[in-house]
Amino acid sequence: MDTKYNNGVVFLTPETASFVKCGDFLGLDLAGDLEKLNESALDVPRLAHYDRVRLRRAFPFSLGDKYISVLDNDMNEIGLIEDMSVFSDADRSLINEELERVYYSMRILSIKSVKERLGYAFFAVTSDAGDIEIPLRDVYRSLIRIGEDSLAIVDTDGNRYYIDSIKALDKNSQKKLELYI
């Protein structure tokens, strides 16, 4: 195994890692010389098999398929997926399924109203899951531009919502939104 690592970060590749379904959870099998792998790591030892791993994107808005941290159940980093596209279709499918579960987000279809009260803004919207109200503490920090035409919204509880295309929203929704972006 030709392990790629840098300053204690272990990069997981199809040669060193394969993902498996373990009941309802995503599991991980590591291959190759674990002693050499553990010598390169600065933190916890790596195991040959994990019944449950957690995935977190380093750049969730800009590089969704790159730099994905693979963590054990105690949130210790096992390794980093530099680019998901190098993995097999089966592994990519399992990785995507887990990322979709972790980063589930509703899509906003229209903005019905925006009300400000006591330092909060409340966006009443129609989403792909129905009508909801999104509370925002700091509107200007809660609205995150993704590229030129998309927007992510993070509410007071850390829930994420997306507007795939600001230009595709109806004119009334665009007017309500343009005050804040």
C-alpha positions in Angstrom: 0.0 0.0 0.0 1.3 3.4 -1.0 -0.2 5.5 1.8 -0.5 9.2 1.0 -0.3 11.4 4.0 1.0 14.9 4.9 1.6 16.3 8.4 -0.5 13.5 10.0 -3.4 13.8 7.6 -4.1 10.4 6.0 -5.6 10.6 2.6 -8.0 7.8 1.9 -8.0 6.3 -1.6 -9.7 3.2 -3.2 -6.5 1.3 -2.5 -6.5 2.0 1.2 -10.2 2.3 2.0 -13.6 0.8 1.0 -17.0 1.7 2.4 -19.5 -0.9 3.5 -23.1 -0.8 4.9 -23.2 -1.9 8.5 -26.9 -2.1 9.3 -28.2 1.4 9.1 -24.7 2.9 9.3 -21.8 3.5 7.0 -18.8 1.4 7.8 -15.2 1.5 6.6 -12.5 -1.2 5.9 -8.9 0.0 5.8 -6.4 -2.0 3.7 -2.7 -2.3 3.7 0.0 -1.8 6.3 -1.8 -0.3 9.3 1.5 -0.1 11.3 2.9 2.2 8.7 -0.3 4.1 8.5 -0.4 4.6 12.3 3.2 5.8 12.4 2.3 8.6 10.0 -0.7 9.7 12.0 -0.4 12.3 14.8 -3.5 11.3 16.7 -5.5 8.0 17.3 -4.5 4.6 15.8 -6.3 3.4 12.8 -8.2 0.1 12.9 -8.8 -2.4 10.0 -12.6 -2.1 10.3 -15.1 0.5 11.6 -18.7 -0.4 12.1 -19.7 3.2 11.9 -18.0 6.3 10.4 -19.2 9.8 10.0 -18.6 12.1 7.1 -18.1 15.9 7.2 -17.3 18.1 4.2 -14.4 20.6 4.7 -16.0 22.9 2.1 -19.7 22.1 2.1 -20.8 25.0 -0.2 -17.9 25.1 -2.7 -16.3 21.7 -2.9 -19.0 19.1 -2.0 -17.2 16.1 -3.6 -13.7 17.0 -2.4 -12.0 17.0 1.0 -14.4 14.9 3.0 -13.3 14.0 6.5 -14.0 10.5 7.6 -14.4 10.3 11.4 -14.8 7.5 13.9 -17.7 7.3 16.3 -15.8 9.5 18.8 -15.3 12.1 16.0 -11.6 11.4 15.6 -10.4 11.8 12.1 -9.5 8.5 10.4 -8.6 10.1 7.1 -9.6 12.5 4.4 -11.1 11.8 1.0 -9.4 14.2 -1.3 -11.7 13.6 -4.3 -14.7 11.3 -4.1 -14.7 10.7 -7.9 -11.7 8.3 -7.7 -13.8 5.8 -5.7 -15.8 3.0 -7.3 -19.5 3.5 -8.1 -20.5 1.4 -5.1 -18.3 3.4 -2.7 -19.5 6.7 -4.2 -23.1 5.6 -3.8 -22.6 4.8 -0.1 -20.6 8.0 0.5 -23.3 10.1 -1.3 -26.1 8.4 0.7 -24.4 9.3 4.0 -23.6 12.9 2.9 -27.3 13.4 1.8 -28.4 12.2 5.2 -26.0 14.4 7.1 -26.5 17.5 4.9 -30.2 17.1 4.2 -31.5 20.5 3.1 -34.9 21.8 2.0 -35.1 23.7 -1.3 -36.9 27.1 -1.0 -39.4 27.6 -3.9 -40.8 31.0 -2.9 -40.6 33.6 -0.1 -44.0 34.6 1.1 -43.0 37.2 3.8 -40.1 38.4 5.9 -40.8 39.9 9.4 -38.3 41.3 11.8 -38.9 41.1 15.5 -36.6 41.4 18.5 -33.4 41.2 16.5 -34.5 38.2 14.5 -35.8 37.9 10.9 -38.5 35.3 10.2 -38.7 34.1 6.6 -42.1 32.5 5.8 -41.3 30.4 2.7 -42.7 27.6 0.6 -40.2 24.8 0.4 -40.1 21.4 -1.3 -41.4 20.1 2.0 -44.3 22.6 2.4 -44.7 26.0 4.1 -42.3 26.7 6.9 -40.9 29.7 8.8 -37.2 30.1 9.0 -35.8 32.1 12.0 -32.5 33.9 11.4 -30.5 35.7 14.1 -28.1 37.6 11.9 -29.6 37.7 8.4 -26.4 39.0 6.7 -24.3 36.1 8.1 -27.1 33.5 7.7 -27.4 34.0 3.9 -24.5 32.5 2.1 -24.0 33.1 -1.6 -23.0 30.0 -3.6 -21.7 31.2 -6.9 -23.5 33.9 -8.7 -27.1 32.7 -8.5 -27.5 30.2 -5.6 -28.0 30.8 -1.9 -27.7 28.8 1.3 -29.5 29.8 4.4 -28.5 28.6 7.8 -31.1 29.2 10.6 -30.6 29.7 14.3 -30.5 25.9 14.9 -28.0 25.3 12.2 -30.5 23.8 9.7 -29.7 24.5 6.1 -32.0 25.6 3.3 -31.1 26.2 -0.4 -32.3 28.4 -3.2 -31.0 26.7 -6.3 -31.5 29.9 -8.5 -32.4 33.3 -7.2 -33.3 34.3 -10.8 -35.8 31.4 -11.0 -37.7 32.7 -8.0 -40.9 34.7 -8.7 -40.4 38.5 -8.8 -42.1 39.0 -5.4 -39.7 36.5 -3.7 -36.7 38.2 -5.4 -37.8 41.6 -4.0 -38.1 40.3 -0.5 -34.7 38.7 -0.7 -32.7 41.5 -2.4 -33.0 43.6 0.8 -30.6 41.1 2.5 -28.2 40.0 -0.2 
